[in-house]
Amino acid sequence: MSESQHNDEMIVEVPQAEARRRAETAGHPEWENACARCGCRLEGITADTCLGCR
């Protein structure tokens, strides 16, 4: 595996891992993502807080 390919994979994996950690912290390990402030379910992995907490 080239260094570039490894870096590309990490760019994707790190946000996924952070989103999963937020969901687990909120008490919902089956969710893909959760708001870091209130713990509600979030769609996708790009946001770390919901609209209400922003």
SEBA-769623 format. One record per residue (C-alpha): x, y, z. Coordinates in steps of 0.05 Angstrom, whole numbers, padded with zeros to 5 digits, always signed. Layout:
XYZ
...
This chain:
+00000+00000+00000
+00028+00067-00019
+00033+00124+00031
-00017+00165-00010
-00068+00109-00009
-00059+00101+00066
-00069+00176+00077
-00132+00175+00034
-00161+00118+00075
-00146+00154+00140
-00181+00217+00116
-00244+00175+00112
-00234+00130+00173
-00219+00184+00225
-00286+00222+00217
-00323+00155+00217
-00289+00134+00282
-00304+00201+00315
-00377+00197+00295
-00382+00126+00322
-00350+00148+00387
-00401+00204+00395
-00458+00154+00384
-00429+00106+00434
-00419+00162+00485
-00492+00181+00475
-00511+00109+00492
-00528+00087+00422
-00472+00045+00392
-00518+00022+00336
-00523+00094+00309
-00476+00121+00257
-00469+00189+00292
-00497+00230+00350
-00495+00303+00371
-00435+00317+00416
-00477+00364+00459
-00547+00335+00467
-00537+00264+00442
-00592+00263+00389
-00584+00221+00327
-00549+00253+00268
-00552+00231+00196
-00484+00223+00163
-00416+00234+00195
-00399+00305+00173
-00433+00342+00231
-00414+00337+00304
-00473+00376+00331
-00546+00382+00311
-00578+00446+00286
-00609+00460+00354
-00541+00458+00389
-00504+00501+00338
